[in-house]
């Protein structure tokens, strides 16, 4: 039997040893991207080639309270309570 979508999300986000504190979401007028900072402090975009998995991963991170950086989005808060 395969793993559930929830397990796939958890594996994608935390399977390499990253924690909630490593993640943030970068929101622009045209996109919303999961980003993370590695142990050395370098910042990366998390590339997900499955739209459904990516959407669920963003939702999970928002549930966990990750920071949302809004770039060029007027009237949008830069906190985890902001909704897409």
BAKEZA-498625 format. One line per 8 residues: for each residue x, y, z of C-alpha. Coordinates in steps of 0.02 Angstrom, whole numbers, plus 32768, in hexadecimal, padded with zeros to 4 digits. Example, Ala and Ser with C-alpha at 12.3 -4.5 7.8 and 13.67 -1.06 7.14 Angstrom:
<recs>
8267,7F1F,8186; 82AC,7FCB,8165
</recs>
This chain:
<recs>
8000,8000,8000; 803F,80AF,7FD6; 8052,813E,804F; 7FC6,81BC,806A; 7FCB,826D,8025; 7FE1,82AE,80D7; 8079,823F,80EE; 80BD,827B,8046
80AB,8330,8080; 8106,830C,8123; 8190,82AF,80C7; 81A4,833C,8049; 81B1,83C2,80D0; 820B,836A,815D; 8259,82CC,8114; 8303,831D,80FA
830F,835C,81AD; 82C9,840C,8193; 8253,8450,8218; 81C3,84CB,8216; 823E,8554,8247; 829D,853B,81A3; 8205,8563,8138; 81AD,8600,80FE
8134,8628,8072; 815D,86B2,7FF6; 80C0,8703,7FAF; 80C3,8778,7F19; 8035,87BE,7EAF; 8049,872B,7E37; 8087,8698,7E9F; 809B,8645,7F46
8139,85E0,7F62; 8173,856F,7FF0; 8223,85A4,8021; 829D,8566,80A2; 8342,8590,80F3; 83BF,8502,8102; 8434,84E2,8195; 84B8,8555,814A
843B,85E4,8139; 8428,85DC,807B; 8378,85F9,803A; 8322,858E,7FB7; 827A,8576,7F63; 822E,84CA,7F7D; 8204,848A,7ED0; 816F,8415,7ECC
813C,83C9,7E25; 8093,838E,7E64; 8015,841E,7E74; 7FA4,83C3,7EEF; 8038,8393,7F5E; 807B,8444,7F58; 7FD3,848E,7F87; 7FC1,8417,8019
8073,843A,8052; 804F,84F7,8053; 7FAE,84D9,80B3; 800B,846C,8132; 8092,84EF,814C; 800F,8577,8166; 7FB8,8507,81E6; 805E,84F8,8240
8072,85B6,8243; 8103,85D6,81CD; 812D,8689,81A0; 80E3,86D1,8100; 814F,8752,80A7; 80E2,87BD,8036; 8144,8813,7FAD; 80EA,8898,7F46
803F,8869,7F8B; 7FE3,8901,7FCD; 7F76,88ED,8065; 7FB1,883D,808D; 7FF9,8812,8136; 80A0,87B8,8142; 8069,8739,81C2; 802A,8687,81C0
7F75,86BD,81D9; 7F72,870B,812B; 7F14,869D,80B2; 7F3F,8688,7FF8
</recs>
